[in-house]
Amino acid sequence: MGDCPLDAPGARLGLVQSFLHHVVLPFVRGRYSAVGGRLSLPRPDDAPQAHAPGIDPDRLLIFGNGAAVGWGVRSHDLALPGQLARRLSALTGRGVDVDAVADPTLTIGTAAAALPTERLGEYDGIVIVLGVSDALRLTSERRWRRGLLALFDALAAGAHESAEILLVGIHRPSSIAALSVREGSILDKHAARLDAVTRELCDARERTHFVVPPELPEAAEKGASADHGRAREGFRLWAEGHAELLAPLLDRHVGEGRTARTARHRPQSDETRLAAIRALGLLDSPPEKRFDDITERARILLGTAGAAFSIVDEDRLYNKSFSGVGKVEVRSAGRCAP
């Protein structure tokens, strides 16, 4: 018999690559393509913000999926935003306000378009958590690089010049119990390759830092309460690492007077104010207990005949809530002043 072409190393490699491309990759991508939307773990259902009291607060944005979503807890105060606000405030002595923009279905291909570009310039620091979904989908390194570059372009166009940007590495898929992924599998190795690309791109940019994610703590026992405690401890570890990196950087910018505070304190244009009012959707909305509680408490504490939560648009003052003496709205013949 003559030489069989399958005996050649190149031919065998070609068969392996073909098998991976046509069988393994479609299977893995199909299995994990929507995992972010299918996880049954609890997640925060309150307003996506957190606050640590203090003077002259720093303002941060947490953006992405994975840990940014807050899997395992019901409040952002217990998730990464609250943990980071408290830890950073303890290190700087200033207050901290944290906003979260998170979507479990986010991928590197949709990240740049999902950035809140209209307010990026107000943040002193931005923490980006991406990659688990892409590791599970086996997104190619080329596509990952292209998506990261698009994300960096969007950040460069909108973020304040002094903003410190943290890109958090991908948690090993095998460390996430809900995924049932074997340690050292193709998914773990692929996540490491995507991280290598991220680190390379971060190293080439100022004020852009690659951060290795902490190892998730092992649960001492099983059950919902154990999972809740493990999630809180995980977020605490994340926040601790982020805060220790951010605190000296933000302190230096504050000392130099080069922070996003200037943008935040700039007088607001009437057009911006009115756009924000419309976006809130509170005008002509029905009464809500949360607002009524505020106005009733204000009236009692201040000893006034009435208190109101008022919104002013072009030609009227609309009281979303009032306690005691007051009207639902007051119209003006001219334009209302803000």
C-alpha positions as CSV (number, residue, x, y, z in Angstrom):
1,M,0.0,0.0,0.0
2,G,1.1,3.5,-0.6
3,D,1.6,6.2,2.0
4,C,-1.8,7.2,3.5
5,P,-2.2,11.0,3.6
6,L,-3.8,10.7,7.1
7,D,-0.4,9.5,8.4
8,A,1.1,13.0,7.8
9,P,1.2,15.2,11.0
10,G,-0.3,18.1,9.0
11,A,-3.2,16.0,7.9
12,R,-3.9,14.8,11.4
13,L,-3.7,18.3,12.7
14,G,-6.2,19.4,10.0
15,L,-8.6,16.7,11.1
16,V,-8.4,17.8,14.7
17,Q,-8.9,21.5,13.8
18,S,-11.9,20.5,11.6
19,F,-13.4,18.5,14.4
20,L,-13.0,21.4,16.9
21,H,-14.5,23.8,14.4
22,H,-17.5,21.8,13.2
23,V,-18.4,19.7,16.3
24,V,-16.8,21.0,19.6
25,L,-17.2,24.8,19.1
26,P,-20.9,24.6,18.0
27,F,-21.7,22.3,21.0
28,V,-20.0,24.5,23.5
29,R,-21.4,27.7,22.1
30,G,-24.9,26.3,22.0
31,R,-24.8,25.0,25.5
32,Y,-23.6,28.3,27.0
33,S,-24.8,30.9,24.5
34,A,-27.5,32.3,26.8
35,V,-26.2,31.2,30.2
36,G,-26.2,34.8,31.6
37,G,-30.0,35.0,31.1
38,R,-30.7,31.5,32.4
39,L,-29.0,31.5,35.8
40,S,-31.5,31.0,38.6
41,L,-29.4,32.8,41.2
42,P,-30.9,35.8,42.9
43,R,-29.7,39.2,41.8
44,P,-30.3,42.8,43.1
45,D,-33.7,44.3,42.3
46,D,-33.2,47.7,43.9
47,A,-31.8,50.9,42.3
48,P,-28.4,50.2,40.7
49,Q,-26.5,52.6,43.0
50,A,-24.6,52.6,46.3
51,H,-23.3,55.3,48.6
52,A,-20.8,55.7,51.3
53,P,-21.2,59.0,53.3
54,G,-18.4,61.5,53.4
55,I,-17.3,64.9,52.1
56,D,-16.3,65.6,48.5
57,P,-17.3,62.2,47.2
58,D,-15.6,60.3,44.4
59,R,-17.9,58.9,41.8
60,L,-17.5,55.5,40.2
61,L,-19.2,53.4,37.5
62,I,-19.3,49.6,37.5
63,F,-20.1,48.3,34.0
64,G,-20.5,44.9,32.5
65,N,-21.8,41.5,33.4
66,G,-20.7,38.7,35.7
67,A,-19.9,40.1,39.1
68,A,-21.1,43.5,38.0
69,V,-24.7,42.0,37.9
70,G,-24.6,41.1,41.6
71,W,-25.4,37.4,41.4
72,G,-26.3,35.8,44.7
73,V,-27.6,38.8,46.6
74,R,-30.7,40.9,46.5
75,S,-29.3,44.4,47.0
76,H,-26.6,46.4,45.3
77,D,-25.6,47.5,48.8
78,L,-24.4,43.9,49.4
79,A,-23.0,43.5,45.9
80,L,-20.0,45.0,44.4
81,P,-21.3,48.7,44.3
82,G,-21.9,48.8,48.1
83,Q,-18.8,46.9,49.0
84,L,-16.6,49.0,46.8
85,A,-18.2,52.3,48.1
86,R,-17.5,51.4,51.7
87,R,-14.0,50.1,51.2
88,L,-12.9,53.0,49.1
89,S,-14.3,55.5,51.5
90,A,-12.5,53.9,54.4
91,L,-9.2,54.3,52.5
92,T,-9.7,57.9,51.2
93,G,-11.7,59.5,54.0
94,R,-14.1,60.9,51.3
95,G,-17.6,59.9,50.4
96,V,-18.2,57.6,47.4
97,D,-21.1,57.3,45.0
98,V,-21.2,54.2,42.8
99,D,-23.5,53.6,39.8
100,A,-23.9,50.2,38.2
101,V,-24.8,49.5,34.5
102,A,-24.9,45.7,34.2
103,D,-26.5,43.2,31.8
104,P,-26.0,39.5,32.1
105,T,-26.3,39.0,28.4
106,L,-23.6,41.6,27.5
107,T,-20.8,40.5,25.3
108,I,-17.6,42.1,24.0
109,G,-19.5,42.7,20.7
110,T,-22.2,44.8,22.4
111,A,-20.2,46.4,25.2
112,A,-19.2,49.6,23.5
113,A,-22.8,50.4,22.4
114,A,-24.1,49.7,25.9
115,L,-21.7,52.2,27.7
116,P,-23.6,55.2,29.2
117,T,-21.6,57.6,27.1
118,E,-23.8,60.6,27.9
119,R,-22.5,60.6,31.5
120,L,-19.1,59.0,31.3
121,G,-17.3,62.3,31.8
122,E,-18.7,62.6,35.4
123,Y,-16.9,59.5,36.8
124,D,-13.5,59.5,38.6
125,G,-13.1,55.8,38.1
126,I,-14.7,53.1,35.9
127,V,-14.6,49.4,36.7
128,I,-15.3,47.1,33.8
129,V,-16.3,43.4,34.3
130,L,-16.5,41.5,31.0
131,G,-15.6,38.2,29.5
132,V,-17.3,35.3,31.2
133,S,-20.0,35.2,28.5
134,D,-17.3,35.4,25.8
135,A,-15.2,32.7,27.3
136,L,-18.2,30.4,27.4
137,R,-19.0,31.2,23.8
138,L,-15.3,30.7,22.8
139,T,-15.2,34.1,21.2
140,S,-12.1,34.3,19.1
141,E,-9.1,36.3,20.3
142,R,-9.4,38.4,17.1
143,R,-13.0,39.3,17.8
144,W,-12.2,39.9,21.5
145,R,-9.4,42.3,20.6
146,R,-11.6,44.1,18.1
147,G,-14.4,44.5,20.7
148,L,-12.0,45.8,23.3
149,L,-10.5,48.3,21.0
150,A,-14.0,49.6,20.2
151,L,-14.7,49.8,23.9
152,F,-11.4,51.7,24.5
153,D,-12.4,54.1,21.7
154,A,-15.8,54.8,23.4
155,L,-14.1,55.3,26.8
156,A,-11.5,57.7,25.3
157,A,-14.2,59.8,23.6
158,G,-16.5,60.1,26.7
159,A,-14.5,59.5,29.9
160,H,-12.8,62.3,31.8
161,E,-9.1,62.7,31.1
162,S,-8.2,61.8,34.7
163,A,-10.6,58.8,35.0
164,E,-8.9,55.6,36.2
165,I,-10.2,52.6,34.3
166,L,-10.0,49.0,35.7
167,L,-10.6,46.0,33.5
168,V,-11.2,43.0,35.6
169,G,-9.9,39.6,34.3
170,I,-12.2,36.7,33.5
171,H,-13.1,34.4,36.4
172,R,-12.2,30.9,35.5
173,P,-15.5,29.3,34.3
174,S,-14.6,26.2,36.4
175,S,-14.7,28.4,39.6
176,I,-18.4,29.3,39.0
177,A,-20.3,26.4,40.5
178,A,-23.5,27.2,38.5
179,L,-21.8,26.4,35.2
180,S,-20.6,22.9,36.0
181,V,-17.3,23.3,34.1
182,R,-14.4,21.0,34.6
183,E,-11.2,22.7,36.0
184,G,-8.5,23.1,33.3
185,S,-11.1,22.6,30.5
186,I,-11.0,24.3,27.1
187,L,-13.1,27.1,28.6
188,D,-10.6,27.8,31.4
189,K,-7.8,27.9,28.9
190,H,-9.7,30.1,26.5
191,A,-10.5,32.6,29.3
192,A,-6.8,32.8,30.0
193,R,-6.0,33.6,26.3
194,L,-8.6,36.4,26.3
195,D,-7.1,37.8,29.5
196,A,-3.7,37.8,27.8
197,V,-5.1,40.1,25.1
198,T,-6.8,42.3,27.6
199,R,-3.6,42.7,29.7
200,E,-1.6,43.6,26.5
201,L,-4.0,46.3,25.5
202,C,-4.2,47.7,29.0
203,D,-0.5,47.9,29.4
204,A,-0.3,50.1,26.3
205,R,-2.6,52.7,27.7
206,E,-2.3,55.3,30.5
207,R,-4.8,55.1,33.5
208,T,-6.0,51.7,32.2
209,H,-5.3,48.8,34.5
210,F,-5.7,45.0,34.2
211,V,-6.9,43.5,37.5
212,V,-6.7,39.8,38.3
213,P,-10.1,38.7,39.8
214,P,-10.0,37.2,43.3
215,E,-10.6,33.5,43.8
216,L,-14.1,32.9,45.0
217,P,-14.3,31.6,48.6
218,E,-15.3,28.0,49.1
219,A,-18.7,27.4,50.7
220,A,-18.4,25.7,54.1
221,E,-21.8,24.2,53.7
222,K,-24.6,23.8,51.1
223,G,-27.8,25.7,50.9
224,A,-29.2,29.1,50.0
225,S,-27.9,30.9,53.0
226,A,-24.4,29.5,52.3
227,D,-24.6,30.6,48.7
228,H,-25.6,34.1,49.9
229,G,-22.7,34.3,52.3
230,R,-20.3,33.1,49.7
231,A,-21.5,35.8,47.3
232,R,-21.2,38.6,49.8
233,E,-17.7,37.4,50.7
234,G,-16.8,37.3,47.0
235,F,-17.9,40.9,46.5
236,R,-16.0,42.0,49.5
237,L,-12.8,40.5,48.1
238,W,-13.4,42.1,44.7
239,A,-14.0,45.5,46.4
240,E,-11.0,45.2,48.6
241,G,-8.6,44.7,45.6
242,H,-10.2,47.4,43.5
243,A,-10.2,49.9,46.3
244,E,-6.6,49.4,47.2
245,L,-5.6,50.1,43.6
246,L,-8.0,53.0,43.1
247,A,-7.5,54.9,46.4
248,P,-3.9,56.2,45.9
249,L,-4.7,57.1,42.2
250,L,-7.8,59.1,43.1
251,D,-6.0,60.7,46.0
252,R,-3.3,61.9,43.6
253,H,-5.8,63.4,41.2
254,V,-7.7,65.1,44.0
255,G,-4.4,66.6,45.3
256,E,-3.6,67.9,41.8
257,G,-7.1,69.2,41.2
258,R,-7.5,67.1,38.1
259,T,-10.8,65.2,38.6
260,A,-14.2,64.8,37.1
261,R,-15.7,67.0,39.8
262,T,-15.4,70.0,37.5
263,A,-17.7,68.3,34.9
264,R,-20.2,67.2,37.7
265,H,-20.3,70.7,39.2
266,R,-20.7,72.5,35.9
267,P,-24.0,74.5,35.6
268,Q,-26.6,72.3,33.9
269,S,-28.2,73.6,30.7
270,D,-32.0,73.8,30.6
271,E,-32.0,71.4,27.7
272,T,-30.1,68.8,29.7
273,R,-32.3,69.3,32.8
274,L,-35.5,68.9,30.7
275,A,-34.2,65.8,29.0
276,A,-33.4,64.2,32.3
277,I,-36.9,65.0,33.6
278,R,-38.5,63.3,30.6
279,A,-36.2,60.3,30.9
280,L,-37.3,59.8,34.5
281,G,-40.9,59.4,33.5
282,L,-42.2,61.0,36.7
283,L,-44.3,63.8,35.1
284,D,-48.1,63.0,35.4
285,S,-47.3,59.6,37.0
286,P,-49.6,58.2,39.7
287,P,-48.9,58.7,43.4
288,E,-46.3,56.4,44.9
289,K,-45.8,55.6,48.6
290,R,-42.0,56.1,48.5
291,F,-42.4,59.7,47.5
292,D,-45.4,60.3,49.9
293,D,-43.3,59.0,52.8
294,I,-40.5,61.5,52.0
295,T,-42.8,64.5,51.9
296,E,-44.8,63.5,55.0
297,R,-41.5,63.0,56.9
298,A,-40.2,66.4,55.7
299,R,-43.4,68.2,56.7
300,I,-43.3,66.7,60.2
301,L,-39.6,67.1,60.9
302,L,-39.6,70.7,59.7
303,G,-42.9,71.7,61.3
304,T,-44.4,73.2,58.1
305,A,-47.9,73.4,56.8
306,G,-47.0,71.5,53.7
307,A,-44.1,69.8,51.9
308,A,-43.9,68.7,48.3
309,F,-41.6,66.8,45.9
310,S,-41.7,69.1,42.9
311,I,-40.6,68.8,39.2
312,V,-40.4,71.9,37.0
313,D,-40.6,71.5,33.3
314,E,-41.0,74.2,30.6
315,D,-44.2,75.9,31.9
316,R,-45.4,74.2,35.0
317,L,-44.5,73.0,38.5
318,Y,-45.7,69.5,39.0
319,N,-45.8,68.0,42.5
320,K,-45.2,64.3,42.3
321,S,-46.1,64.2,46.0
322,F,-47.3,66.7,48.6
323,S,-48.2,66.4,52.3
324,G,-50.5,68.9,54.0
325,V,-51.2,72.1,52.0
326,G,-50.4,71.9,48.3
327,K,-51.6,71.4,44.8
328,V,-50.8,68.8,42.2
329,E,-49.5,71.4,39.8
330,V,-49.0,75.1,39.1
331,R,-48.9,76.4,35.6
332,S,-47.1,79.6,34.5
333,A,-47.9,81.9,31.7
334,G,-44.2,82.2,31.0
335,R,-41.3,79.7,31.2
336,C,-40.6,78.2,34.6
337,A,-37.2,78.8,36.0
338,P,-35.3,75.7,37.1
